[in-house]
């Protein structure tokens, strides 16, 4: 199925457009989106993995510079330190999901079709679980940070 939308389908609320509106979260649950999105989810997961230690280091430097020390700030720091685990898991799941979708990779593995299907299903489950965990860890770090600032 090819996704085709006319200009009017973007603007008219009554017409239905079959263009995927939520592509970044749907790659694991929507296999056809793999060809449409290509390596973009993997690249975005890599950007998140790179940005996480940068944000953590910036927060720790700010904490040291302002001389902040309270249980709420310590809780936020601890929550922020764990976000890298979620980012790493998300990147690993995105890489597995991308690589298992490449015929070049699956052809070299010399696995049966049922084994490839099983690994593909496991990769989808891991990707969804990793996305949920990553979102939860980022939410928790942000929530503890807001509580540290605003009480």
NUVEXVO-368099 format. One line per 5 residues: number of its first residue (from 1); their letters; for each residue x, y negated, z of N, C-alpha, C. Coordinates in Angstrom, 2 decimals. Atoms other than C-alpha are relative to their C-alpha. Layout:
<recs>
NUM) A) X/Y/Z/X/Y/Z/X/Y/Z  ... .
</recs>
This chain:
<recs>
1) XXXXX) 0.84/1.16/0.00/0.00/0.00/0.00/0.90/-1.24/0.00  -0.75/1.24/0.10/1.37/-3.38/-0.98/-0.82/-1.09/0.67  0.70/1.08/-0.67/0.51/-6.37/1.16/-0.02/-1.22/-0.90  0.15/1.16/0.87/-0.85/-9.12/-1.01/-1.03/-0.92/0.61  0.92/0.99/-0.53/-2.43/-12.26/0.27/0.04/-1.21/-0.91 .
6) XXXXX) 0.06/1.23/0.77/-3.62/-15.21/-1.68/0.04/-1.16/0.97  -0.05/1.18/-0.84/-3.29/-18.71/-0.38/-1.31/-0.19/0.75  1.28/0.18/-0.66/-6.99/-18.75/0.40/-0.19/0.96/1.16  0.16/-0.95/-1.09/-6.69/-15.67/2.59/0.73/-0.46/1.26  -0.67/0.54/-1.17/-4.32/-17.55/4.88/-0.86/-1.07/0.68 .
11) XXXXX) 0.72/1.13/-0.55/-6.66/-20.48/5.31/-1.46/0.30/0.33  1.40/-0.30/-0.23/-10.10/-18.93/5.19/-0.14/0.99/1.15  0.19/-0.89/-1.12/-11.27/-17.38/8.42/-0.93/1.15/-0.35  0.95/-1.06/0.34/-13.92/-15.29/6.67/0.63/1.10/-0.84  -0.61/-1.03/0.82/-11.63/-13.49/4.28/1.05/0.76/0.81 .
16) XXXXX) -0.96/-0.83/-0.72/-9.50/-10.64/5.51/1.26/0.14/-0.84  -1.28/-0.15/0.64/-5.85/-10.55/4.66/0.68/1.23/0.58  -0.62/-1.20/-0.50/-3.97/-7.29/4.92/1.47/-0.21/0.29  -1.38/0.33/-0.34/-0.70/-9.04/5.71/0.20/0.24/1.50  -0.19/-0.27/-1.43/0.76/-7.87/9.05/0.24/-1.28/0.78 .
21) XXXXX) -0.10/1.22/-0.77/0.28/-10.62/11.60/0.86/0.16/1.24  -0.80/-0.23/-1.20/2.23/-9.02/14.46/1.12/0.99/-0.32  -0.96/-0.99/0.49/5.20/-7.39/12.72/1.10/0.36/1.00  -1.16/-0.29/-0.83/7.87/-7.64/15.42/-0.30/1.05/1.06  0.33/-0.99/-1.01/6.02/-5.52/17.95/-0.58/1.27/-0.60 .
26) XXXXX) 0.72/-1.11/0.58/4.50/-3.12/15.48/0.88/0.99/-0.75  -0.85/-0.88/0.78/7.50/-1.47/13.87/-0.04/1.43/0.50  0.02/-1.36/-0.54/7.43/1.51/16.21/-1.34/0.68/-0.22  1.33/-0.59/0.13/3.70/2.02/15.91/-0.53/0.01/-1.42  0.46/0.15/1.37/3.39/1.21/12.24/1.15/0.34/-0.95 .
31) XXXXX) -1.17/-0.42/0.78/5.89/3.23/10.17/0.12/-0.69/-1.36  -0.07/0.65/1.30/4.97/1.51/6.91/0.69/-1.36/0.09  -0.64/1.31/-0.18/6.29/-1.74/8.36/1.52/0.11/-0.04  -1.46/-0.17/0.04/9.80/-0.27/8.41/0.59/-0.52/-1.30  -0.53/0.47/1.27/10.30/-0.94/4.73/-0.21/-1.50/-0.17 .
36) XXXXX) 0.28/1.43/0.14/8.72/-4.37/4.98/0.95/-0.84/0.84  -0.84/0.79/-0.89/10.78/-5.57/7.95/1.48/0.31/-0.13  -1.40/-0.35/0.16/14.00/-3.73/7.23/0.76/-0.08/1.32  -0.81/0.05/-1.22/16.74/-4.44/9.77/-0.31/-1.18/0.93  0.28/1.20/-0.79/15.12/-7.60/11.19/-0.23/0.29/1.49 .
41) XXXXX) 0.14/-0.27/-1.44/13.97/-6.04/14.51/1.32/0.37/0.67  -1.32/-0.34/-0.52/17.46/-4.61/14.99/0.85/-1.25/0.19  -0.76/1.26/-0.09/19.02/-8.02/14.32/-0.52/-0.85/1.16  0.57/0.77/-1.11/16.61/-9.72/16.74/0.35/0.62/1.35  -0.40/-0.65/-1.25/17.37/-7.12/19.42/1.47/-0.26/0.30 .
46) XXXXX) -1.41/0.32/-0.19/21.09/-7.76/18.88/0.17/-1.44/0.48  -0.05/1.40/-0.45/20.54/-11.52/19.25/-0.41/-0.08/1.47  0.42/-0.03/-1.41/18.68/-10.84/22.51/1.07/0.59/0.89  -1.06/-0.62/-0.78/21.48/-8.59/23.70/1.18/-0.94/0.18  -1.09/0.97/-0.09/24.05/-11.30/22.97/-0.40/-1.19/0.87 .
51) XXXXX) 0.46/1.17/-0.74/21.94/-14.10/24.47/-0.16/0.27/1.49  0.25/-0.31/-1.41/21.28/-12.29/27.76/1.20/-0.31/0.89  -1.13/0.35/-0.87/24.83/-12.49/29.21/0.33/-1.49/-0.03  -0.24/1.44/0.08/25.13/-16.07/27.98/-0.93/-0.74/0.96  0.96/0.63/-0.90/21.97/-17.06/29.86/0.32/0.33/1.46 .
56) XXXXX) -0.36/-0.39/-1.37/23.05/-15.11/32.95/1.20/-0.78/0.50  -1.21/0.75/-0.38/26.47/-16.77/32.99/-0.33/-1.47/0.22  0.38/1.40/-0.17/24.92/-20.21/32.52/-0.75/-0.20/1.31  0.73/0.11/-1.26/22.55/-19.60/35.43/0.91/0.13/1.21  -0.93/-0.15/-1.11/25.35/-18.41/37.69/0.90/-1.23/0.15 .
61) XXXXX) -0.80/1.23/-0.06/27.46/-21.45/36.78/-0.81/-1.15/0.59  0.86/1.03/-0.56/24.52/-23.73/37.55/-0.18/0.20/1.50  0.15/-0.32/-1.42/24.01/-21.98/40.88/1.24/-0.41/0.78  -1.25/0.36/-0.66/27.67/-22.46/41.78/0.22/-1.52/0.02  -0.23/1.44/0.09/27.79/-26.07/40.59/-0.90/-0.78/0.94 .
66) XXXXX) 0.94/0.69/-0.89/24.69/-27.11/42.55/0.10/0.48/1.44  -0.15/-0.52/-1.36/25.67/-25.04/45.56/-1.28/0.57/0.56  1.27/-0.57/-0.45/22.33/-23.28/45.71/0.23/1.33/0.70  -0.09/-1.26/-0.72/22.03/-20.54/48.27/-1.26/0.15/0.85  1.21/-0.31/-0.74/18.69/-19.22/49.41/-0.42/1.42/-0.39 .
71) XXXXX) 0.46/-1.35/0.37/16.98/-15.84/49.45/-0.74/0.03/-1.34  0.74/0.04/1.26/14.74/-16.91/46.55/0.96/-0.10/-1.20  -0.98/0.12/1.08/17.74/-17.93/44.41/0.77/1.30/-0.15  -0.70/-1.29/0.07/19.53/-14.69/45.29/-0.87/1.06/-0.66  0.91/-0.94/0.64/16.44/-12.72/44.27/-0.07/-0.26/-1.50 .
76) XXXXX) 0.01/0.35/1.42/16.34/-14.60/40.95/1.29/0.44/-0.68  -1.28/-0.42/0.56/20.03/-13.93/40.39/0.04/1.51/-0.18  0.04/-1.47/0.10/19.53/-10.23/41.09/-0.92/0.45/-1.14  0.93/-0.35/1.08/16.55/-10.09/38.73/0.61/-0.32/-1.36  -0.64/0.37/1.26/18.52/-11.89/36.03/1.12/0.93/-0.39 .
81) XXXXX) -1.09/-0.92/0.29/21.43/-9.48/36.33/-0.49/1.31/-0.60  0.55/-1.27/0.50/19.15/-6.54/35.47/-0.55/-0.13/-1.41  0.59/0.20/1.33/17.80/-8.07/32.26/0.87/0.60/-1.10  -0.90/-0.56/1.01/20.88/-6.88/30.36/-0.30/1.48/-0.24  0.36/-1.41/0.17/19.75/-3.29/30.98/-1.17/0.14/-0.97 .
86) XXXXX) 1.15/-0.03/0.91/16.42/-3.95/29.29/0.38/-0.40/-1.41  -0.44/0.43/1.33/18.10/-5.79/26.42/0.81/1.09/-0.68  -0.80/-1.09/0.56/20.56/-2.96/25.93/-0.85/1.18/-0.44  0.92/-1.09/0.36/17.82/-0.33/25.95/-0.81/-0.35/-1.23  0.77/0.43/1.16/15.79/-2.35/23.48/0.84/0.03/-1.26 .
91) XXXXX) -0.88/-0.06/1.15/18.76/-2.70/21.16/0.27/1.44/-0.42  -0.24/-1.40/0.33/19.53/1.01/21.38/-1.20/0.66/-0.65  1.22/-0.57/0.59/15.92/1.95/20.66/-0.25/-0.56/-1.39  0.18/0.61/1.33/15.75/-0.51/17.76/0.99/0.59/-1.00  -1.00/-0.60/0.88/18.97/0.92/16.33/-0.39/1.42/-0.38 .
96) XXXXX) 0.43/-1.36/0.29/17.70/4.48/16.64/-1.19/0.01/-0.94  1.18/0.07/0.85/14.38/3.55/15.08/0.36/-0.42/-1.42  -0.42/0.44/1.34/16.09/1.77/12.19/0.78/1.11/-0.71  -0.84/-1.01/0.64/18.65/4.50/11.55/-0.77/1.26/-0.38  0.77/-1.19/0.32/16.15/7.35/11.66/-0.91/-0.22/-1.20 .
101) XXXXX) 0.82/0.32/1.17/14.18/5.56/8.96/0.78/-0.10/-1.29  -0.83/0.08/1.20/17.11/5.48/6.54/0.22/1.39/-0.59  -0.22/-1.31/0.61/17.19/8.39/4.09/1.48/0.39/-0.04  -1.44/-0.28/0.01/20.99/8.07/3.93/0.43/0.67/1.30  -0.36/-0.57/-1.30/21.26/8.85/7.65/-0.65/1.36/0.19 .
106) XXXXX) 0.68/-1.28/-0.21/18.64/11.58/7.78/0.49/1.06/-0.97  -0.55/-0.96/0.96/20.14/13.21/4.68/1.33/0.57/0.46  -1.30/-0.46/-0.48/23.57/13.44/6.29/-0.08/0.84/1.27  0.13/-0.75/-1.25/22.27/14.90/9.53/-0.30/1.47/-0.24  0.35/-1.37/0.37/21.13/18.07/7.76/-0.95/0.64/1.02 .
111) XXXXX) 1.03/-0.49/-0.91/18.13/18.46/10.02/-1.23/0.39/-0.81  1.24/-0.36/0.66/14.88/20.10/9.10/-0.97/-1.17/0.07  0.98/1.09/0.00/11.91/17.87/8.35/-0.72/-0.09/1.33  0.67/0.04/-1.31/10.26/18.89/11.61/0.90/-0.61/1.07  -0.92/0.60/-0.96/13.38/17.90/13.55/0.08/-1.51/-0.20 .
116) XXXXX) -0.02/1.43/0.29/13.50/14.52/11.82/-1.29/-0.65/0.49  1.28/0.52/-0.47/9.80/14.03/12.58/-0.03/-0.09/1.52  -0.05/0.02/-1.46/10.40/14.90/16.23/0.88/-1.13/0.51  -0.88/1.10/-0.40/13.33/12.49/16.53/-0.65/-1.34/-0.29  0.70/1.23/0.33/11.27/9.83/14.79/-1.08/-0.32/1.03 .
121) XXXXX) 1.03/0.22/-1.01/8.40/10.29/17.24/0.62/-0.39/1.34  -0.69/0.36/-1.24/10.81/10.18/20.18/0.56/-1.42/-0.07  -0.52/1.36/0.17/12.40/7.02/18.78/-1.11/-1.03/0.14  1.13/0.92/-0.14/8.98/5.38/18.56/-0.40/-0.17/1.46  0.36/0.07/-1.41/8.14/6.26/22.14/1.06/-0.78/0.78 .
126) XXXXX) -1.08/0.73/-0.68/11.55/5.01/23.32/-0.05/-1.49/-0.32  0.06/1.41/0.38/11.15/1.77/21.37/-1.12/-0.73/0.72  1.12/0.63/-0.70/7.75/1.04/22.88/0.31/-0.13/1.48  -0.35/0.04/-1.42/8.96/1.93/26.38/1.08/-1.05/0.27  -1.07/0.99/-0.19/12.12/-0.18/25.97/-0.54/-1.42/-0.14 .
131) XXXXX) 0.59/1.33/0.16/10.07/-3.14/24.75/-0.80/-0.39/1.24  0.77/0.29/-1.21/7.74/-2.88/27.75/0.92/-0.32/1.16  -0.95/0.22/-1.10/10.66/-2.62/30.17/0.71/-1.34/-0.17  -0.70/1.26/0.24/12.51/-5.54/28.55/-0.89/-1.20/0.30  0.93/1.11/-0.27/9.45/-7.78/28.67/-0.23/-0.13/1.51 .
136) XXXXX) 0.21/0.06/-1.45/8.84/-6.84/32.31/1.21/-0.60/0.71  -1.19/0.51/-0.68/12.44/-7.55/33.33/0.19/-1.50/-0.25  -0.11/1.43/0.29/12.47/-10.93/31.58/-1.08/-0.77/0.76  1.07/0.63/-0.75/9.10/-11.79/33.12/0.36/-0.09/1.48  -0.36/-0.02/-1.42/10.35/-10.78/36.57/1.09/-1.02/0.31 .
141) XXXXX) -1.06/0.99/-0.21/13.50/-12.88/36.22/-0.56/-1.42/-0.08  0.61/1.32/0.12/11.48/-15.87/35.06/-0.92/-0.33/1.15  0.92/0.22/-1.10/8.89/-15.44/37.77/0.77/-0.28/1.29  -0.78/0.27/-1.22/11.48/-15.24/40.56/0.72/-1.34/-0.10  -0.62/1.31/0.19/13.21/-18.28/39.07/-0.98/-1.13/0.26 .
146) XXXXX) 1.00/1.06/-0.24/10.02/-20.32/39.07/-0.38/-0.07/1.47  0.30/0.01/-1.44/9.29/-19.25/42.63/1.14/-0.62/0.80  -1.15/0.59/-0.69/12.82/-20.27/43.64/-0.03/-1.52/-0.12  0.01/1.45/0.22/12.32/-23.74/42.16/-1.24/-0.65/0.61  1.23/0.64/-0.39/8.67/-24.47/42.89/-0.66/0.60/1.23 .
151) X) 0.53/-0.59/-1.25/8.06/-22.22/45.87/-1.07/0.94/-0.15 .
</recs>
